[in-house]
Amino acid sequence: MVGWSLLSTLGLGDPLAGGLLVALVAVGLISLLLALRDPIVARIGLRNVSRARSRTVILLLGLLVGSTIISSSLVVGTTVNTLATHFVYQSDGAVNEAVYAPGVSANILGGLSFSPFPAELFTGFNQSAERIAGVEAVNPMVLGTLGLVDLTSAVAQPGLNLVGVNPSAAASLGAFTSVAGASYPGPSPGEVLLNTQAANALSAQAGDRVTLVGPGGNVSATVQAIVQSDNRGGFQDTTGTGDVFAPLPVAQNLTGLEGAYDYLAVTNVGGLSASGVALTSPVWPALNRSLSQVLASLPPLPEPTQPSTACWPRTSPPRSRPHPRSPPSSWSW
């Protein structure tokens, strides 16, 4: 632990970089011990360095080239890993686990499908999740797509991502941050929040009057603010289309899901921190058991809208993690 703390202080918290540093120090110490045990051989070696200067220079240049190639590979690998992890964080935010129902007749968001389930499922699941150690909150959402017409800029944009959420979710999922630096817990009644991608597509600004067009009807609203596409404002915007954040009742009306949800966001204690991520392993099985109990207490849901839980570790990039939308074969619905 002392050695690892020292490496972290030196900025070498990466296991591979730390291991290479330890190996380099070990080789240096072994060389020093051998030189002290046999000083004659050490003097002969040092004398050969001065006598064969050209050979020594060629040897050093070869070592430098090899070190450069290895270092470049490590830098590229770290960069790719960092970028992949960044976009996972931006897309999922402070959601450690999720409950959703994949289906054919579903709302589509970023290439993912979500079928509705009754609000009673959330009520029962939330009551059960409150008793699970490590779970901070369960927030219901409505996800889908919609068209939006900006009446001020006279620009229309179809296929935007709709995210219906309660302002109370900010306590666990975090607040929205506008491009001006202001903080918003969520969209106010009669207003919507647009992230930067959606605002650019519409040439929209705060205060614009807009019309939201969904399968359940049309709703007029005012743009409350343009928010940053960060861990909160870029939620599930995997395609870069743009997000429209609306109050949960408005999103339910737009999608025709009155009295229903299609996504439950579960946040662990600690959220995005390492401690919050570590809680996924013990929390996920408990959530699945709770979900099974709640489903058993409700009337059978029509296929294919049997919800299941998904989780995705934050400690690895997408290529080496269980995909949140590809449930293992052991799941059943």
C-alpha positions as CSV (number, residue, x, y, z in Angstrom):
1,M,0.0,0.0,0.0
2,V,2.9,2.4,0.8
3,G,4.5,1.6,-2.6
4,W,1.3,2.1,-4.5
5,S,0.6,5.4,-2.7
6,L,4.0,6.6,-3.7
7,L,3.4,5.6,-7.4
8,S,0.1,7.4,-7.3
9,T,1.7,10.5,-5.9
10,L,4.2,10.5,-8.8
11,G,1.3,10.4,-11.2
12,L,1.8,6.7,-12.1
13,G,-1.4,5.3,-10.8
14,D,-1.7,3.2,-13.9
15,P,-0.8,-0.4,-13.1
16,L,1.3,-0.9,-16.3
17,A,3.3,2.3,-15.8
18,G,3.8,1.6,-12.2
19,G,5.0,-1.9,-13.0
20,L,7.5,-0.7,-15.6
21,L,8.9,1.9,-13.1
22,V,9.3,-0.8,-10.5
23,A,11.1,-3.1,-13.1
24,L,13.4,-0.2,-14.1
25,V,14.3,0.5,-10.5
26,A,14.9,-3.2,-9.8
27,V,17.2,-3.5,-12.9
28,G,19.2,-0.5,-11.7
29,L,19.6,-1.9,-8.2
30,I,20.7,-5.3,-9.5
31,S,23.2,-3.7,-11.8
32,L,24.6,-1.6,-8.9
33,L,24.9,-4.7,-6.7
34,L,26.7,-6.6,-9.4
35,A,29.1,-3.7,-9.9
36,L,29.9,-3.5,-6.2
37,R,30.5,-7.3,-6.0
38,D,32.9,-7.3,-9.0
39,P,34.4,-3.8,-9.4
40,I,37.0,-5.1,-11.9
41,V,34.3,-6.2,-14.4
42,A,32.5,-2.9,-13.8
43,R,35.6,-0.9,-14.6
44,I,36.2,-2.9,-17.8
45,G,32.6,-2.2,-18.9
46,L,32.9,1.5,-18.3
47,R,36.2,1.6,-20.1
48,N,34.7,-0.1,-23.2
49,V,32.1,2.7,-23.3
50,S,34.8,5.3,-23.8
51,R,36.8,3.2,-26.2
52,A,33.8,2.2,-28.5
53,R,32.0,5.4,-28.6
54,S,30.3,4.9,-32.0
55,R,29.0,1.5,-30.9
56,T,27.7,2.9,-27.6
57,V,25.9,5.7,-29.4
58,I,24.3,3.3,-31.8
59,L,23.2,1.1,-28.9
60,L,21.7,4.0,-27.0
61,L,19.9,5.3,-30.1
62,G,18.4,1.8,-30.6
63,L,17.2,1.7,-27.0
64,L,15.7,5.2,-27.5
65,V,13.8,4.1,-30.6
66,G,12.5,1.0,-28.8
67,S,11.4,3.1,-25.8
68,T,9.7,5.6,-28.1
69,I,7.7,2.8,-29.8
70,I,6.6,1.3,-26.5
71,S,5.7,4.7,-25.0
72,S,3.7,5.7,-28.1
73,S,1.7,2.5,-27.8
74,L,1.0,3.1,-24.2
75,V,-0.1,6.7,-24.9
76,V,-2.4,5.6,-27.7
77,G,-4.0,2.8,-25.6
78,T,-4.5,5.2,-22.7
79,T,-6.1,7.8,-24.9
80,V,-8.5,5.4,-26.5
81,N,-9.5,4.0,-23.1
82,T,-10.0,7.6,-21.7
83,L,-12.1,8.6,-24.7
84,A,-14.3,5.5,-24.5
85,T,-14.8,5.9,-20.8
86,H,-15.6,9.6,-21.2
87,F,-18.5,8.9,-23.6
88,V,-19.8,6.1,-21.4
89,Y,-19.9,8.5,-18.5
90,Q,-21.5,11.2,-20.6
91,S,-24.2,8.9,-22.0
92,D,-25.2,7.2,-18.7
93,G,-24.4,9.9,-16.2
94,A,-24.8,8.9,-12.6
95,V,-26.9,5.9,-13.5
96,N,-25.2,2.8,-12.0
97,E,-28.0,0.4,-12.8
98,A,-31.1,0.6,-14.9
99,V,-34.5,-1.1,-15.2
100,Y,-36.1,-1.1,-18.6
101,A,-38.2,-3.3,-20.9
102,P,-36.8,-4.0,-24.4
103,G,-39.5,-4.6,-27.0
104,V,-40.6,-4.3,-30.6
105,S,-43.3,-1.7,-30.1
106,A,-41.2,0.7,-28.1
107,N,-39.9,4.2,-27.9
108,I,-36.6,4.5,-29.7
109,L,-33.8,6.6,-28.3
110,G,-30.3,6.6,-29.7
111,G,-30.9,3.2,-31.4
112,L,-32.3,1.7,-28.2
113,S,-35.8,0.6,-27.6
114,F,-37.9,1.0,-24.4
115,S,-41.3,-0.4,-23.9
116,P,-43.7,1.1,-21.2
117,F,-44.6,-0.5,-17.9
118,P,-47.1,0.6,-15.3
119,A,-46.2,3.1,-12.6
120,E,-47.2,0.4,-10.0
121,L,-44.0,-1.4,-10.9
122,F,-41.9,1.7,-10.0
123,T,-43.8,2.1,-6.7
124,G,-43.1,-1.4,-5.6
125,F,-39.6,-1.6,-6.9
126,N,-38.7,1.7,-5.3
127,Q,-40.0,0.6,-1.9
128,S,-38.0,-2.6,-2.2
129,A,-34.8,-0.8,-3.4
130,E,-34.9,1.6,-0.4
131,R,-34.1,-1.4,1.8
132,I,-31.1,-2.5,-0.3
133,A,-27.8,-1.3,1.2
134,G,-25.9,0.8,-1.3
135,V,-28.8,2.1,-3.3
136,E,-29.3,5.9,-3.0
137,A,-32.3,6.5,-5.3
138,V,-34.5,5.2,-8.0
139,N,-35.7,7.8,-10.5
140,P,-38.5,7.1,-13.1
141,M,-38.1,8.4,-16.6
142,V,-39.8,8.5,-19.9
143,L,-37.4,8.2,-22.9
144,G,-38.4,8.5,-26.5
145,T,-38.1,10.7,-29.6
146,L,-40.1,13.7,-30.7
147,G,-40.1,16.5,-33.2
148,L,-39.6,20.1,-32.1
149,V,-40.5,23.4,-33.8
150,D,-38.8,26.6,-32.7
151,L,-41.4,29.3,-33.3
152,T,-38.9,32.0,-32.6
153,S,-36.2,30.9,-35.0
154,A,-38.7,29.2,-37.4
155,V,-36.6,26.0,-37.5
156,A,-38.1,22.5,-37.1
157,Q,-36.1,19.4,-36.2
158,P,-37.4,15.9,-36.1
159,G,-36.0,12.9,-34.3
160,L,-34.7,14.6,-31.1
161,N,-34.3,12.6,-28.0
162,L,-37.0,13.2,-25.4
163,V,-36.0,12.7,-21.7
164,G,-38.8,13.1,-19.2
165,V,-37.5,13.5,-15.6
166,N,-38.6,15.0,-12.3
167,P,-36.6,17.9,-10.9
168,S,-36.2,15.9,-7.7
169,A,-33.9,13.5,-9.6
170,A,-31.2,16.2,-9.3
171,A,-30.5,15.1,-5.8
172,S,-29.0,11.8,-7.1
173,L,-28.4,12.4,-10.8
174,G,-27.0,15.9,-10.4
175,A,-28.2,19.2,-11.7
176,F,-28.1,20.6,-15.2
177,T,-25.5,23.3,-16.0
178,S,-26.4,25.9,-18.6
179,V,-23.9,27.2,-21.1
180,A,-24.0,30.4,-19.0
181,G,-23.0,28.5,-15.9
182,A,-26.3,28.5,-14.1
183,S,-27.6,25.4,-12.3
184,Y,-31.0,23.8,-12.9
185,P,-32.5,20.8,-11.0
186,G,-34.7,20.1,-14.0
187,P,-37.2,21.7,-16.4
188,S,-39.9,23.8,-14.7
189,P,-43.6,23.4,-15.6
190,G,-44.3,24.8,-19.0
191,E,-40.6,24.8,-19.9
192,V,-38.0,22.5,-21.4
193,L,-34.2,22.3,-21.4
194,L,-32.2,21.8,-24.6
195,N,-28.7,20.5,-24.6
196,T,-26.2,22.2,-27.0
197,Q,-26.7,19.7,-29.8
198,A,-30.4,20.2,-29.9
199,A,-30.0,24.0,-29.6
200,N,-27.6,24.1,-32.4
201,A,-29.9,22.1,-34.7
202,L,-32.7,24.5,-33.9
203,S,-30.7,27.7,-33.7
204,A,-32.5,28.0,-30.3
205,Q,-31.9,30.3,-27.4
206,A,-33.2,30.6,-23.9
207,G,-36.7,32.1,-24.0
208,D,-37.7,30.8,-27.4
209,R,-41.2,29.5,-27.8
210,V,-41.3,25.9,-29.1
211,T,-43.9,23.2,-30.0
212,L,-43.1,19.7,-29.0
213,V,-44.6,17.1,-31.4
214,G,-45.0,13.5,-30.2
215,P,-47.1,10.5,-30.9
216,G,-49.4,11.4,-28.0
217,G,-50.0,15.0,-29.2
218,N,-48.4,18.5,-29.3
219,V,-47.3,20.6,-26.3
220,S,-46.3,24.2,-26.3
221,A,-43.4,25.3,-24.0
222,T,-40.6,27.8,-23.5
223,V,-36.9,27.0,-23.6
224,Q,-35.8,27.5,-20.1
225,A,-32.1,27.2,-20.8
226,I,-29.5,25.7,-23.1
227,V,-27.6,23.1,-21.0
228,Q,-24.2,21.6,-21.5
229,S,-23.9,18.1,-23.0
230,D,-22.1,16.7,-19.9
231,N,-22.8,13.8,-17.7
232,R,-26.3,15.2,-17.0
233,G,-27.2,17.1,-20.2
234,G,-25.9,14.4,-22.6
235,F,-28.0,11.6,-21.1
236,Q,-28.3,8.7,-23.7
237,D,-27.4,11.1,-26.5
238,T,-25.3,8.4,-28.1
239,T,-25.9,9.6,-31.6
240,G,-25.3,13.3,-31.0
241,T,-28.8,14.1,-32.2
242,G,-29.6,16.3,-29.2
243,D,-31.7,16.0,-26.0
244,V,-34.9,17.7,-25.0
245,F,-35.5,17.5,-21.3
246,A,-39.2,17.9,-20.3
247,P,-41.1,17.6,-17.1
248,L,-42.1,13.9,-16.5
249,P,-45.9,14.5,-17.0
250,V,-45.3,16.4,-20.2
251,A,-43.1,13.5,-21.6
252,Q,-45.8,11.0,-20.6
253,N,-48.4,13.0,-22.5
254,L,-46.2,13.4,-25.6
255,T,-45.5,9.7,-25.8
256,G,-49.0,8.6,-24.8
257,L,-47.7,6.9,-21.6
258,E,-50.0,8.5,-19.0
259,G,-49.5,6.5,-15.8
260,A,-46.5,4.6,-17.1
261,Y,-42.7,4.8,-17.4
262,D,-40.2,3.1,-19.6
263,Y,-36.9,3.6,-17.7
264,L,-35.9,3.5,-14.1
265,A,-32.5,5.0,-13.3
266,V,-30.8,3.5,-10.2
267,T,-28.0,5.4,-8.5
268,N,-25.7,3.9,-5.9
269,V,-24.4,5.7,-2.8
270,G,-21.4,7.5,-4.2
271,G,-22.7,7.7,-7.7
272,L,-19.8,8.2,-10.2
273,S,-17.1,7.8,-7.5
274,A,-15.1,4.6,-7.2
275,S,-17.0,3.6,-4.1
276,G,-20.3,4.0,-6.0
277,V,-19.0,1.9,-8.9
278,A,-17.8,-0.8,-6.6
279,L,-21.3,-1.2,-5.1
280,T,-22.7,-2.4,-8.4
281,S,-21.5,-6.0,-7.8
282,P,-23.5,-6.5,-4.6
283,V,-26.4,-4.2,-5.5
284,W,-27.3,-5.7,-8.9
285,P,-28.3,-9.2,-7.8
286,A,-30.4,-7.7,-5.0
287,L,-32.1,-5.4,-7.5
288,N,-32.9,-8.4,-9.7
289,R,-34.4,-10.2,-6.8
290,S,-36.5,-7.2,-5.9
291,L,-37.7,-6.8,-9.5
292,S,-38.7,-10.4,-9.7
293,Q,-40.7,-10.1,-6.5
294,V,-42.5,-6.9,-7.7
295,L,-43.3,-8.5,-11.1
296,A,-44.8,-11.6,-9.3
297,S,-47.1,-9.3,-7.3
298,L,-48.4,-7.5,-10.4
299,P,-50.7,-8.8,-13.2
300,P,-48.7,-10.3,-16.0
301,L,-47.3,-7.7,-18.3
302,P,-47.8,-8.3,-22.0
303,E,-44.8,-9.5,-23.9
304,P,-42.3,-8.1,-24.6
305,T,-42.5,-5.6,-21.8
306,Q,-41.2,-7.6,-18.9
307,P,-38.5,-5.3,-17.4
308,S,-35.1,-6.5,-16.3
309,T,-32.1,-4.7,-14.8
310,A,-28.9,-3.8,-16.4
311,C,-25.7,-2.5,-15.0
312,W,-22.4,-1.4,-16.5
313,P,-19.1,-1.0,-14.7
314,R,-17.5,2.4,-14.9
315,T,-14.0,1.0,-14.5
316,S,-13.5,-0.2,-18.1
317,P,-14.2,1.0,-21.6
318,P,-17.2,-0.2,-23.6
319,R,-15.3,-2.9,-25.5
320,S,-14.4,-4.8,-22.4
321,R,-17.5,-4.3,-20.3
322,P,-20.9,-6.1,-20.4
323,H,-23.1,-4.0,-22.7
324,P,-26.0,-2.4,-20.8
325,R,-28.4,-3.3,-23.6
326,S,-27.3,-6.9,-24.2
327,P,-28.6,-8.8,-21.1
328,P,-27.0,-12.2,-20.3
329,S,-28.8,-15.3,-21.3
330,S,-29.5,-16.0,-17.6
331,W,-32.0,-13.2,-17.5
332,S,-35.6,-14.1,-18.3
333,W,-38.7,-12.0,-19.0
